[in-house]
Amino acid sequence: MKMVKVLCQNDETKWNEAAKAAKMTMRARVVFWNEILAELKRA
């Protein structure tokens, strides 16, 4: 978080972009782990 604060500082646009990227990353992680779980259940 410290790095994000340094990079975004007081720029609302950068904060919004960082938040959007974080949400996309979390969604991708959920999909990734759900696929792993599904594969384990099939095994």
VEXDREN-2710 file (C-alpha; in Angstrom, 1 decimal):
% VEXDREN-2710
k/r/px/py/pz
1/MET/0.0/0.0/0.0
2/LYS/2.9/2.3/0.7
3/MET/4.1/2.0/-2.9
4/VAL/0.6/2.8/-4.2
5/LYS/0.5/5.9/-1.9
6/VAL/3.8/7.1/-3.3
7/LEU/2.8/6.5/-6.9
8/CYS/-0.7/7.9/-6.7
9/GLN/-0.1/10.7/-4.2
10/ASN/-3.1/13.1/-4.4
11/ASP/-4.1/12.2/-8.0
12/GLU/-7.7/11.0/-7.9
13/THR/-7.4/9.6/-11.4
14/LYS/-4.4/7.4/-10.4
15/TRP/-6.2/6.2/-7.3
16/ASN/-9.2/5.2/-9.4
17/GLU/-7.0/3.4/-11.9
18/ALA/-5.2/1.6/-9.0
19/ALA/-8.6/0.6/-7.5
20/LYS/-9.8/-0.7/-10.9
21/ALA/-6.6/-2.7/-11.4
22/ALA/-6.9/-4.2/-7.9
23/LYS/-10.5/-5.3/-8.5
24/MET/-9.6/-6.9/-11.8
25/THR/-6.7/-8.7/-10.1
26/MET/-8.9/-10.0/-7.3
27/ARG/-11.5/-11.2/-9.8
28/ALA/-8.8/-13.0/-11.8
29/ARG/-7.5/-14.7/-8.6
30/VAL/-11.0/-15.9/-7.7
31/VAL/-11.4/-17.4/-11.2
32/PHE/-7.9/-19.0/-11.0
33/TRP/-8.6/-20.6/-7.6
34/ASN/-12.1/-21.7/-8.6
35/GLU/-10.6/-23.5/-11.6
36/ILE/-8.0/-25.2/-9.4
37/LEU/-10.8/-26.3/-7.0
38/ALA/-12.9/-27.6/-9.8
39/GLU/-10.0/-29.5/-11.3
40/LEU/-9.2/-31.1/-7.9
41/LYS/-12.8/-32.2/-7.5
42/ARG/-12.7/-33.8/-10.9
43/ALA/-9.5/-35.7/-10.0
END
